[in-house]
Amino acid sequence: MIRGCRDCSFLFECGGPNGHPDLFGCHRVTREVCRANGWTCPDCSPGEFLRRKVAIELRSKVNSRLIGPSLLLPSYVPVLQHRYGWSGRLPFEIVAIPTSKVLGGRGGRFGPLFDSAKELRRKFRLGLDTQVLLVSVNTDPFLERYWRWAKVTRTPQRLAALDIAGITIPNFSFFSDAPRFHHLYNRGRLQACLNELADAGVPVVPHIHALTSGDLTYWLAWLRKHPEVRHVCREFQTGNDEDAVDELARLQDDVGRALHPVIVGGARFAARLRGRFAHFTIVDSRPFMAALHRRRAVDRDGLLDWKPYPTRTRREVGALLKHNIELYSESFEKPIVRQTSMFDLFDRLSVRQATSASSQPTFATVATDGRRAVRLPMLIETSALRIGNEDAGRA
């Protein structure tokens, strides 16, 4: 078994489990566990490892110029998980649909479930000019089926006929306890799928998945090689947190151009995204699922609440869905209200009073909030009230 990185012939390609050589290497599980999970490993299954490596190389040869969504994606794109339980047309410019709801079948029959762009939009009760973004964040069985049959059945070419706005690339699982070779295999599959879709003329949104600093280095080099790429995808349904947002922001700084993150299931990080990116898009199905569970969005002083809302017909559910999407979308367009601490208020007051020719306040003490000294004026009631009113007027 492979015990360390120093003598591993794949060190240059791999970079090490954490982006640098490791004393014990990446293979810390038994051979039986590795084989039982079907992981990619030259030590446990050398034949399978070689076969997969060749397959990746063959399917990654295409080097087309990538195209992304042609329209500027809004701050929120609603996901329609399926087309059942509601009726009526949704009058939105763009919606998202899981790729697994557009592609299906097994074996040689794998491919689009709809024959034309018109049929796809009619089945999902959309306008004929509604743009559709396919989201490929899905379970492993579907992703493995896509990898096995998409090229054989010319699925990318058939997807191009559906006139979709774009598709996020399948995000094959990166298990933290799997050998590093399996991570590289899945990263290679992601790249191969991207190339095949781009070669067919399908707008693509690459899925940036990084477990190690070596993965980040790979994506940095890849983005520099493809200056035409603006949209990138990251999913937050399986454990990613605000550190992943900061990671994307650092990647944007390093690559030297603005990126537009497409965030799947990360609505709770909207404020953080707004502070780091000029444009971003949240993609989730919360308004859709709320409508199907008969919940209506209610704005309570800027915060959304979901109240029971019984319906009698499928058309009423459709109207409820439309309302939920509209109100939920508006919540991402509102400016962020930044809270001001008492120390900041006193600091701002001190500056204003010090620069005012008509007022010479007396400072009684000096306080600190752990970052800076704050001078506190003795009489602040009327001035503080005036500042609060001025700030409210500007807001």
Contacts in CASP RR format, 6 or more apart in sequence:
PFRMAT RR
TARGET T0000
AUTHOR 0000-0000-0000
METHOD contacts of the structure
MODEL  1
MIRGCRDCSFLFECGGPNGHPDLFGCHRVTREVCRANGWTCPDCSPGEFL
RRKVAIELRSKVNSRLIGPSLLLPSYVPVLQHRYGWSGRLPFEIVAIPTS
KVLGGRGGRFGPLFDSAKELRRKFRLGLDTQVLLVSVNTDPFLERYWRWA
KVTRTPQRLAALDIAGITIPNFSFFSDAPRFHHLYNRGRLQACLNELADA
GVPVVPHIHALTSGDLTYWLAWLRKHPEVRHVCREFQTGNDEDAVDELAR
LQDDVGRALHPVIVGGARFAARLRGRFAHFTIVDSRPFMAALHRRRAVDR
DGLLDWKPYPTRTRREVGALLKHNIELYSESFEKPIVRQTSMFDLFDRLS
VRQATSASSQPTFATVATDGRRAVRLPMLIETSALRIGNEDAGRA
1 27 0 8 1.000
1 31 0 8 1.000
1 43 0 8 1.000
1 44 0 8 1.000
2 8 0 8 1.000
2 25 0 8 1.000
2 26 0 8 1.000
2 27 0 8 1.000
2 42 0 8 1.000
2 43 0 8 1.000
3 24 0 8 1.000
3 25 0 8 1.000
3 27 0 8 1.000
4 21 0 8 1.000
4 22 0 8 1.000
4 23 0 8 1.000
4 24 0 8 1.000
4 25 0 8 1.000
5 11 0 8 1.000
5 14 0 8 1.000
5 15 0 8 1.000
5 16 0 8 1.000
5 17 0 8 1.000
5 21 0 8 1.000
5 22 0 8 1.000
5 23 0 8 1.000
5 25 0 8 1.000
5 26 0 8 1.000
6 21 0 8 1.000
8 14 0 8 1.000
8 25 0 8 1.000
10 42 0 8 1.000
10 181 0 8 1.000
11 21 0 8 1.000
13 184 0 8 1.000
14 26 0 8 1.000
14 180 0 8 1.000
14 181 0 8 1.000
14 184 0 8 1.000
15 21 0 8 1.000
15 212 0 8 1.000
15 214 0 8 1.000
16 22 0 8 1.000
16 25 0 8 1.000
16 26 0 8 1.000
16 180 0 8 1.000
16 212 0 8 1.000
16 214 0 8 1.000
17 25 0 8 1.000
17 26 0 8 1.000
17 180 0 8 1.000
17 212 0 8 1.000
18 212 0 8 1.000
18 213 0 8 1.000
19 212 0 8 1.000
19 213 0 8 1.000
19 214 0 8 1.000
19 217 0 8 1.000
20 213 0 8 1.000
25 180 0 8 1.000
26 179 0 8 1.000
26 180 0 8 1.000
26 181 0 8 1.000
27 34 0 8 1.000
27 41 0 8 1.000
27 43 0 8 1.000
27 179 0 8 1.000
28 177 0 8 1.000
29 177 0 8 1.000
29 179 0 8 1.000
31 43 0 8 1.000
31 44 0 8 1.000
34 41 0 8 1.000
34 44 0 8 1.000
34 45 0 8 1.000
34 179 0 8 1.000
35 44 0 8 1.000
35 45 0 8 1.000
37 175 0 8 1.000
37 178 0 8 1.000
38 45 0 8 1.000
38 48 0 8 1.000
39 175 0 8 1.000
39 178 0 8 1.000
39 179 0 8 1.000
39 181 0 8 1.000
39 182 0 8 1.000
40 48 0 8 1.000
40 49 0 8 1.000
40 52 0 8 1.000
40 179 0 8 1.000
40 181 0 8 1.000
40 182 0 8 1.000
40 184 0 8 1.000
40 185 0 8 1.000
41 49 0 8 1.000
41 179 0 8 1.000
41 181 0 8 1.000
41 182 0 8 1.000
42 49 0 8 1.000
42 50 0 8 1.000
42 181 0 8 1.000
49 181 0 8 1.000
52 185 0 8 1.000
53 185 0 8 1.000
56 185 0 8 1.000
56 188 0 8 1.000
56 189 0 8 1.000
56 191 0 8 1.000
56 192 0 8 1.000
59 151 0 8 1.000
59 192 0 8 1.000
59 195 0 8 1.000
59 196 0 8 1.000
60 188 0 8 1.000
60 191 0 8 1.000
60 192 0 8 1.000
60 195 0 8 1.000
61 195 0 8 1.000
62 195 0 8 1.000
62 196 0 8 1.000
62 198 0 8 1.000
62 199 0 8 1.000
63 195 0 8 1.000
64 195 0 8 1.000
64 198 0 8 1.000
64 199 0 8 1.000
64 201 0 8 1.000
65 198 0 8 1.000
65 228 0 8 1.000
66 194 0 8 1.000
66 198 0 8 1.000
66 204 0 8 1.000
66 206 0 8 1.000
66 226 0 8 1.000
66 228 0 8 1.000
66 229 0 8 1.000
67 198 0 8 1.000
67 201 0 8 1.000
67 203 0 8 1.000
67 204 0 8 1.000
67 228 0 8 1.000
68 166 0 8 1.000
68 203 0 8 1.000
68 204 0 8 1.000
68 205 0 8 1.000
68 228 0 8 1.000
68 229 0 8 1.000
68 230 0 8 1.000
68 231 0 8 1.000
69 131 0 8 1.000
69 133 0 8 1.000
69 165 0 8 1.000
69 166 0 8 1.000
69 203 0 8 1.000
69 205 0 8 1.000
69 231 0 8 1.000
70 165 0 8 1.000
70 203 0 8 1.000
71 93 0 8 1.000
71 94 0 8 1.000
71 131 0 8 1.000
71 165 0 8 1.000
72 279 0 8 1.000
73 94 0 8 1.000
73 133 0 8 1.000
73 231 0 8 1.000
73 260 0 8 1.000
73 262 0 8 1.000
73 279 0 8 1.000
73 281 0 8 1.000
74 93 0 8 1.000
74 94 0 8 1.000
74 281 0 8 1.000
74 329 0 8 1.000
75 270 0 8 1.000
75 280 0 8 1.000
75 281 0 8 1.000
75 282 0 8 1.000
75 329 0 8 1.000
75 332 0 8 1.000
75 333 0 8 1.000
76 281 0 8 1.000
76 282 0 8 1.000
76 283 0 8 1.000
76 328 0 8 1.000
76 329 0 8 1.000
76 332 0 8 1.000
77 94 0 8 1.000
77 95 0 8 1.000
77 96 0 8 1.000
77 133 0 8 1.000
77 281 0 8 1.000
77 282 0 8 1.000
77 283 0 8 1.000
78 92 0 8 1.000
78 95 0 8 1.000
78 96 0 8 1.000
78 284 0 8 1.000
78 285 0 8 1.000
78 287 0 8 1.000
78 288 0 8 1.000
78 325 0 8 1.000
78 328 0 8 1.000
78 329 0 8 1.000
79 95 0 8 1.000
79 96 0 8 1.000
79 97 0 8 1.000
79 98 0 8 1.000
79 135 0 8 1.000
79 283 0 8 1.000
79 284 0 8 1.000
79 285 0 8 1.000
79 288 0 8 1.000
80 90 0 8 1.000
80 95 0 8 1.000
80 96 0 8 1.000
80 97 0 8 1.000
80 124 0 8 1.000
80 285 0 8 1.000
80 288 0 8 1.000
81 98 0 8 1.000
81 101 0 8 1.000
81 285 0 8 1.000
81 288 0 8 1.000
81 289 0 8 1.000
82 101 0 8 1.000
83 101 0 8 1.000
83 123 0 8 1.000
83 124 0 8 1.000
83 125 0 8 1.000
85 292 0 8 1.000
85 314 0 8 1.000
85 317 0 8 1.000
86 125 0 8 1.000
86 291 0 8 1.000
86 292 0 8 1.000
86 314 0 8 1.000
86 315 0 8 1.000
86 317 0 8 1.000
86 318 0 8 1.000
86 321 0 8 1.000
87 125 0 8 1.000
87 313 0 8 1.000
87 314 0 8 1.000
87 315 0 8 1.000
87 317 0 8 1.000
87 318 0 8 1.000
88 125 0 8 1.000
88 315 0 8 1.000
88 318 0 8 1.000
88 319 0 8 1.000
89 125 0 8 1.000
89 126 0 8 1.000
89 127 0 8 1.000
90 125 0 8 1.000
90 126 0 8 1.000
90 127 0 8 1.000
90 130 0 8 1.000
90 318 0 8 1.000
90 321 0 8 1.000
90 322 0 8 1.000
90 325 0 8 1.000
91 127 0 8 1.000
91 322 0 8 1.000
92 126 0 8 1.000
92 130 0 8 1.000
92 325 0 8 1.000
93 130 0 8 1.000
93 131 0 8 1.000
94 130 0 8 1.000
94 131 0 8 1.000
94 132 0 8 1.000
94 133 0 8 1.000
94 165 0 8 1.000
95 124 0 8 1.000
95 126 0 8 1.000
95 130 0 8 1.000
95 131 0 8 1.000
95 132 0 8 1.000
95 133 0 8 1.000
96 132 0 8 1.000
96 133 0 8 1.000
96 134 0 8 1.000
96 135 0 8 1.000
96 283 0 8 1.000
97 124 0 8 1.000
97 132 0 8 1.000
97 133 0 8 1.000
97 134 0 8 1.000
97 135 0 8 1.000
98 134 0 8 1.000
98 135 0 8 1.000
98 136 0 8 1.000
98 137 0 8 1.000
98 138 0 8 1.000
99 134 0 8 1.000
99 135 0 8 1.000
99 136 0 8 1.000
99 138 0 8 1.000
99 142 0 8 1.000
99 146 0 8 1.000
99 167 0 8 1.000
99 168 0 8 1.000
99 170 0 8 1.000
100 138 0 8 1.000
100 142 0 8 1.000
101 113 0 8 1.000
102 112 0 8 1.000
102 113 0 8 1.000
102 114 0 8 1.000
102 120 0 8 1.000
102 134 0 8 1.000
102 159 0 8 1.000
102 162 0 8 1.000
103 110 0 8 1.000
103 111 0 8 1.000
103 112 0 8 1.000
103 113 0 8 1.000
103 146 0 8 1.000
103 155 0 8 1.000
103 159 0 8 1.000
104 110 0 8 1.000
104 111 0 8 1.000
104 112 0 8 1.000
104 113 0 8 1.000
104 145 0 8 1.000
105 111 0 8 1.000
105 113 0 8 1.000
105 145 0 8 1.000
106 145 0 8 1.000
106 149 0 8 1.000
107 145 0 8 1.000
107 148 0 8 1.000
107 149 0 8 1.000
107 152 0 8 1.000
107 153 0 8 1.000
108 149 0 8 1.000
108 152 0 8 1.000
108 153 0 8 1.000
109 153 0 8 1.000
110 145 0 8 1.000
110 146 0 8 1.000
110 148 0 8 1.000
110 149 0 8 1.000
110 150 0 8 1.000
110 152 0 8 1.000
110 153 0 8 1.000
110 155 0 8 1.000
111 149 0 8 1.000
111 150 0 8 1.000
111 153 0 8 1.000
111 155 0 8 1.000
111 158 0 8 1.000
112 155 0 8 1.000
112 158 0 8 1.000
112 159 0 8 1.000
112 161 0 8 1.000
112 162 0 8 1.000
114 120 0 8 1.000
114 123 0 8 1.000
114 162 0 8 1.000
116 161 0 8 1.000
116 162 0 8 1.000
117 161 0 8 1.000
117 162 0 8 1.000
117 163 0 8 1.000
117 164 0 8 1.000
118 128 0 8 1.000
120 132 0 8 1.000
120 162 0 8 1.000
121 127 0 8 1.000
121 128 0 8 1.000
121 130 0 8 1.000
121 132 0 8 1.000
124 132 0 8 1.000
126 132 0 8 1.000
131 164 0 8 1.000
131 165 0 8 1.000
132 162 0 8 1.000
132 163 0 8 1.000
132 164 0 8 1.000
132 165 0 8 1.000
132 166 0 8 1.000
133 164 0 8 1.000
133 165 0 8 1.000
133 166 0 8 1.000
133 167 0 8 1.000
133 168 0 8 1.000
133 262 0 8 1.000
133 283 0 8 1.000
134 159 0 8 1.000
134 164 0 8 1.000
134 166 0 8 1.000
134 167 0 8 1.000
134 168 0 8 1.000
135 167 0 8 1.000
135 168 0 8 1.000
135 264 0 8 1.000
135 283 0 8 1.000
136 143 0 8 1.000
136 146 0 8 1.000
136 167 0 8 1.000
136 168 0 8 1.000
136 169 0 8 1.000
136 170 0 8 1.000
136 171 0 8 1.000
136 207 0 8 1.000
137 168 0 8 1.000
137 171 0 8 1.000
137 235 0 8 1.000
137 237 0 8 1.000
137 264 0 8 1.000
138 170 0 8 1.000
140 172 0 8 1.000
140 173 0 8 1.000
143 170 0 8 1.000
143 171 0 8 1.000
143 172 0 8 1.000
143 173 0 8 1.000
146 155 0 8 1.000
146 170 0 8 1.000
146 193 0 8 1.000
147 170 0 8 1.000
147 172 0 8 1.000
147 189 0 8 1.000
147 193 0 8 1.000
149 155 0 8 1.000
150 156 0 8 1.000
150 193 0 8 1.000
150 196 0 8 1.000
151 196 0 8 1.000
156 196 0 8 1.000
156 197 0 8 1.000
156 199 0 8 1.000
156 200 0 8 1.000
156 201 0 8 1.000
156 202 0 8 1.000
157 200 0 8 1.000
159 167 0 8 1.000
159 197 0 8 1.000
159 200 0 8 1.000
159 202 0 8 1.000
160 200 0 8 1.000
160 201 0 8 1.000
160 202 0 8 1.000
164 202 0 8 1.000
164 203 0 8 1.000
165 203 0 8 1.000
166 202 0 8 1.000
166 203 0 8 1.000
166 204 0 8 1.000
166 205 0 8 1.000
167 197 0 8 1.000
167 202 0 8 1.000
167 203 0 8 1.000
167 204 0 8 1.000
167 205 0 8 1.000
168 205 0 8 1.000
168 207 0 8 1.000
168 233 0 8 1.000
168 262 0 8 1.000
168 264 0 8 1.000
169 190 0 8 1.000
169 193 0 8 1.000
169 194 0 8 1.000
169 197 0 8 1.000
169 204 0 8 1.000
169 205 0 8 1.000
169 206 0 8 1.000
169 207 0 8 1.000
169 233 0 8 1.000
170 189 0 8 1.000
170 190 0 8 1.000
170 193 0 8 1.000
170 207 0 8 1.000
171 190 0 8 1.000
171 207 0 8 1.000
171 209 0 8 1.000
171 233 0 8 1.000
171 235 0 8 1.000
172 186 0 8 1.000
172 189 0 8 1.000
172 190 0 8 1.000
173 186 0 8 1.000
174 183 0 8 1.000
174 186 0 8 1.000
174 187 0 8 1.000
174 209 0 8 1.000
174 211 0 8 1.000
175 182 0 8 1.000
176 211 0 8 1.000
183 211 0 8 1.000
183 212 0 8 1.000
183 215 0 8 1.000
187 209 0 8 1.000
187 215 0 8 1.000
187 218 0 8 1.000
190 206 0 8 1.000
190 207 0 8 1.000
190 209 0 8 1.000
194 204 0 8 1.000
194 206 0 8 1.000
197 204 0 8 1.000
198 204 0 8 1.000
205 231 0 8 1.000
205 232 0 8 1.000
205 233 0 8 1.000
205 262 0 8 1.000
206 222 0 8 1.000
206 229 0 8 1.000
206 231 0 8 1.000
206 232 0 8 1.000
206 233 0 8 1.000
207 232 0 8 1.000
207 233 0 8 1.000
207 234 0 8 1.000
207 235 0 8 1.000
208 219 0 8 1.000
208 232 0 8 1.000
208 233 0 8 1.000
208 234 0 8 1.000
208 248 0 8 1.000
208 251 0 8 1.000
209 215 0 8 1.000
209 234 0 8 1.000
210 216 0 8 1.000
210 219 0 8 1.000
210 247 0 8 1.000
216 247 0 8 1.000
216 251 0 8 1.000
219 251 0 8 1.000
220 251 0 8 1.000
220 254 0 8 1.000
220 255 0 8 1.000
223 229 0 8 1.000
223 232 0 8 1.000
223 251 0 8 1.000
223 255 0 8 1.000
223 259 0 8 1.000
224 255 0 8 1.000
227 257 0 8 1.000
230 257 0 8 1.000
230 258 0 8 1.000
230 259 0 8 1.000
230 260 0 8 1.000
231 259 0 8 1.000
231 260 0 8 1.000
231 261 0 8 1.000
231 262 0 8 1.000
232 248 0 8 1.000
232 259 0 8 1.000
232 260 0 8 1.000
232 261 0 8 1.000
232 262 0 8 1.000
233 261 0 8 1.000
233 262 0 8 1.000
233 263 0 8 1.000
233 264 0 8 1.000
234 240 0 8 1.000
234 244 0 8 1.000
234 248 0 8 1.000
234 261 0 8 1.000
234 262 0 8 1.000
234 263 0 8 1.000
234 264 0 8 1.000
235 263 0 8 1.000
235 264 0 8 1.000
235 265 0 8 1.000
236 244 0 8 1.000
236 263 0 8 1.000
236 264 0 8 1.000
236 265 0 8 1.000
236 266 0 8 1.000
236 269 0 8 1.000
237 264 0 8 1.000
237 265 0 8 1.000
237 266 0 8 1.000
242 269 0 8 1.000
242 272 0 8 1.000
245 261 0 8 1.000
245 263 0 8 1.000
245 269 0 8 1.000
245 272 0 8 1.000
245 273 0 8 1.000
245 276 0 8 1.000
246 272 0 8 1.000
246 276 0 8 1.000
248 259 0 8 1.000
248 261 0 8 1.000
248 276 0 8 1.000
248 277 0 8 1.000
249 276 0 8 1.000
249 277 0 8 1.000
251 259 0 8 1.000
252 258 0 8 1.000
252 259 0 8 1.000
252 276 0 8 1.000
252 277 0 8 1.000
258 277 0 8 1.000
258 278 0 8 1.000
258 279 0 8 1.000
259 277 0 8 1.000
260 277 0 8 1.000
260 278 0 8 1.000
260 279 0 8 1.000
260 280 0 8 1.000
260 281 0 8 1.000
261 273 0 8 1.000
261 277 0 8 1.000
261 280 0 8 1.000
261 281 0 8 1.000
262 280 0 8 1.000
262 281 0 8 1.000
262 283 0 8 1.000
263 269 0 8 1.000
263 273 0 8 1.000
263 280 0 8 1.000
263 281 0 8 1.000
263 282 0 8 1.000
263 283 0 8 1.000
264 283 0 8 1.000
264 284 0 8 1.000
265 282 0 8 1.000
265 283 0 8 1.000
265 284 0 8 1.000
266 282 0 8 1.000
266 284 0 8 1.000
267 282 0 8 1.000
267 284 0 8 1.000
267 286 0 8 1.000
267 332 0 8 1.000
270 280 0 8 1.000
270 282 0 8 1.000
270 332 0 8 1.000
271 336 0 8 1.000
273 280 0 8 1.000
273 282 0 8 1.000
274 280 0 8 1.000
274 336 0 8 1.000
275 336 0 8 1.000
282 332 0 8 1.000
286 328 0 8 1.000
287 297 0 8 1.000
287 321 0 8 1.000
287 324 0 8 1.000
287 325 0 8 1.000
287 327 0 8 1.000
287 328 0 8 1.000
288 321 0 8 1.000
288 324 0 8 1.000
288 325 0 8 1.000
290 296 0 8 1.000
290 297 0 8 1.000
290 306 0 8 1.000
290 324 0 8 1.000
291 317 0 8 1.000
291 318 0 8 1.000
291 320 0 8 1.000
291 321 0 8 1.000
291 324 0 8 1.000
292 317 0 8 1.000
292 321 0 8 1.000
294 308 0 8 1.000
294 309 0 8 1.000
294 310 0 8 1.000
294 311 0 8 1.000
294 317 0 8 1.000
294 320 0 8 1.000
295 306 0 8 1.000
295 307 0 8 1.000
295 308 0 8 1.000
295 309 0 8 1.000
295 324 0 8 1.000
296 306 0 8 1.000
296 307 0 8 1.000
296 308 0 8 1.000
296 309 0 8 1.000
296 320 0 8 1.000
296 323 0 8 1.000
296 324 0 8 1.000
297 304 0 8 1.000
297 305 0 8 1.000
297 306 0 8 1.000
297 323 0 8 1.000
297 324 0 8 1.000
297 327 0 8 1.000
297 328 0 8 1.000
298 304 0 8 1.000
298 305 0 8 1.000
298 306 0 8 1.000
298 307 0 8 1.000
298 327 0 8 1.000
299 305 0 8 1.000
299 327 0 8 1.000
302 331 0 8 1.000
302 334 0 8 1.000
304 327 0 8 1.000
304 328 0 8 1.000
304 331 0 8 1.000
309 320 0 8 1.000
311 317 0 8 1.000
311 320 0 8 1.000
337 395 0 8 1.000
341 369 0 8 1.000
343 367 0 8 1.000
343 369 0 8 1.000
343 374 0 8 1.000
345 384 0 8 1.000
345 387 0 8 1.000
346 367 0 8 1.000
346 374 0 8 1.000
346 375 0 8 1.000
346 376 0 8 1.000
346 377 0 8 1.000
346 380 0 8 1.000
347 372 0 8 1.000
347 374 0 8 1.000
347 375 0 8 1.000
348 387 0 8 1.000
349 377 0 8 1.000
349 380 0 8 1.000
349 383 0 8 1.000
349 384 0 8 1.000
349 387 0 8 1.000
350 361 0 8 1.000
350 363 0 8 1.000
350 374 0 8 1.000
350 375 0 8 1.000
350 376 0 8 1.000
350 377 0 8 1.000
352 383 0 8 1.000
352 387 0 8 1.000
353 359 0 8 1.000
353 360 0 8 1.000
353 361 0 8 1.000
353 377 0 8 1.000
353 383 0 8 1.000
354 361 0 8 1.000
359 383 0 8 1.000
361 377 0 8 1.000
361 378 0 8 1.000
361 379 0 8 1.000
361 383 0 8 1.000
362 377 0 8 1.000
362 378 0 8 1.000
362 379 0 8 1.000
363 375 0 8 1.000
363 376 0 8 1.000
363 377 0 8 1.000
363 378 0 8 1.000
364 376 0 8 1.000
364 377 0 8 1.000
364 378 0 8 1.000
365 376 0 8 1.000
366 373 0 8 1.000
366 374 0 8 1.000
366 375 0 8 1.000
366 376 0 8 1.000
367 373 0 8 1.000
367 374 0 8 1.000
367 376 0 8 1.000
368 374 0 8 1.000
377 383 0 8 1.000
END
